Amino acid sequence: MKKKMYSLASSSYTTPLRCIKLSPLLIRRNLRRKNLQLRRRNSQIRAMRALIQRVSSSSVTVDGRIVSEIGPGLLVLIGIHESDTDSDADYICRKVLNMRLFDNETTGKGWDQNVMQRNYEVLLVSQFTLYGFLKGNKPDFHVAMPPEKAKPFYASLVEKFQKAYKHDAVKDGVFGAMMKVNLVNDGPVTMQLESPQSSKNETKASTES
């Protein structure tokens, strides 16, 4: 008995395009999923942030009046997370003051000296927008420390810098004010810094013990 051989003829099919309309329920589910992803991403970020710029000069103006200005040194924008503690502030202060962002004029070696070794100045500016996240096209700042708590915390950070270096060499802006920050970035050199998660764990362990 002969076996019948079959061959598949190639054929093409066209399906008319249809406009798919999402149901309100599906739209709500998608929005909830996006919001959950955003919350998860934000919850993973628990650190004090600093944006450090090496400058030839910098100043802060409020209501048309210069309230602080420095010559050569560092302009440091500070973002405070709602969970930040003194250990985060200590870390940022220590790291910023010891970052070797300047050349050694004696030896000619680059990236060799910190701001204190050069006897330069530091200008600190509170910058809650460093903790901004986009929801669609709108920024959200809910993980930044609330102003009523952040103001004394930021003031204590400024004091740490002044005690660790020297009082007259550390300036700051006006917390909560609309500031115009002018700078001449030298390089340009810009560094990002975050306090480590370990600082949170160490603080939690010490409070629980």
N, C-alpha and C positions, 0 to 999 in steps of 0.2 A: 504494500500500500504506500503510495507516494505521499510524502509529507508536503503539505501545502506551505509554501514560503510566502511570508507577508512582509511587505516593506512599508514603512511609515512615510507617507508623502509629506513633505514639508508644507506647512500651511501657516498662514499668518492670520491673526485675529485682531481686530481693533475693538477697543472698548470705549464707548463714548465717555468723555470727561464729565465728571459730576462735581458740582460745588458742594463740599462737605460742610454742613452747618453744625457747630458744636452745641450740645445741649447746655443749658445753664448749670446743670449738675456737674458736667464734665469740666466746665470752665472754673467752677468753684474748687473742684478737686485739684486742678492744675495750679490755681493760685495758692491753695493750702500747701501743696508740695513745694512750690517755690519759696514760700515763707518759711517752711520748715528747714529747707536747705540753707537759707540765709541765716536763720537762728543757729543752726549747727555750726556754720562757718564762723559766726560772730562769737559763739561760746568757746571756740577753740583759741581765740585770741585774748590772752589775759596778761598783758604786759604794758609797762610804761614805754612810750615811744619818744624818740628824740631824732630830730632832723638837724644835723650839724653842718654848717657851712663855714669854710675858711674865708674870712673877709679882710679886705683892706680897710674898710670902714662900714659902719652900720648905725642906724638911728631909728627911733620910734617916735612918731608924731601923733598926738591926740588933740583933736579940736584946733588944729593949726599950730600947735606948740610942741616943740621937741622936748620930750620928757626923759629920754635916755639916748646916749650916743657913745660909741666906742671907736677907737682907731683900729689898728691891726689886731686880729684875734678871731674869736668864734661867735657866730650867731647861732643860737640853739633854740629851735622850736620844740616845745614840750607838749606831748599829748598824754593825758592821764586817763587810764582805764578805770572803770568803776570799782574794780577789785584791787587796785594798787595799794601797796603798803609801804612802810618806811624802808623795807629791804629793797624794794624796787627803786626808790629814790636814792638810796645809798649806792646801788649799782650804777645807775645813770650818772650820778655825780662823779664817782670814781673813774668810770670809763671815759667820760668826756674830758675831764681834766688831764688824763694820762694818754689820750690819743696822740700818737706821734704824726701830726699833720704838717709839721713845719721843717724846713731845711735847717741844717746846722751850718751857720755862716762861717764858723771857724774851720771845720773840716771839709765843708762843701758837700757833705753827705745828705741826700734827700730823705724825707720821711723819717727824721731822726729825733726831733724834739717836740715836746708838748707845749701847750699854751703857757704853762707856768714857767718852764725853762726859758721861754722867750720873753717872759715878763709882759705878755700881751693881756688883752681884756676879754671878757665873756659877756655877751648880751643874751639874757634868757627871755623868751616870749612864750606865754601860754597859748596853745594852739589846739583847741578841742576838735577842730576839723580833721586832725590827723586820725581821728577815729570815725570818719565818715564812711558809710557804705551806701551804695546806690540801690534803691528800690525802684526799679524801672529807670527813670531818669532823675529821680528826686533823691538827694542825699539824706541819710538817716544817721543820727548821732547818739542813739540811745545807749550804746555801750560806753560812752564817755562818762566820766564821773560827773554827777550833778553839780552845778555851780556852787551851791551853798556848802557842799563838802569839799569841792575842788579848790576853792579859794584859800582856805587855811592850809590845805595840803601843799598847794603850789608855793605859798609863802614859806613853809618849812623847807621846801626844796631849795629855794633861793638862799635861805639861811645856811643850808648845808654847803652849798657852793662857796659862799662867802667865808665860812669857817675853814673849809678845806683848802682854800686858796688865800685870798686876802679881800677884805670887805670892799675896798675902793675899786677893785679890779672887776667886780661882778655887778652888772647892771641888769635891770629888767624893765618890762613894759608895764602897762596898767591892766590888771586882770579884769576881764569882762568888758573892756572898752573897745570901741571901734578904732583900731590902730592902723596907721600907715607905716609899714616897715620898709625902710630903704636900706639897700646894701650894695656893696661892690664886691662880688664874689671873686676871690683871688684864686685863679687857676683855669676854670672853676674847679673847686673841690667841695663835694657834697657827700656826706655819709649818713646812712640810716642805722639806728641803734634801737634795740628792744631789750628790756630786762628779761632774764631767763625765767622759764616756768619753775625752775627749781626754787627760786626765791619764794614763790607762792607756797610750795610744798613745805619748805622749811618753816615758814611762818605758821602754817596750819598745824604742823607737828608740834611746834613749841606751845601753841595755845591749847592743844588737846592734852599735852602732858602735864 
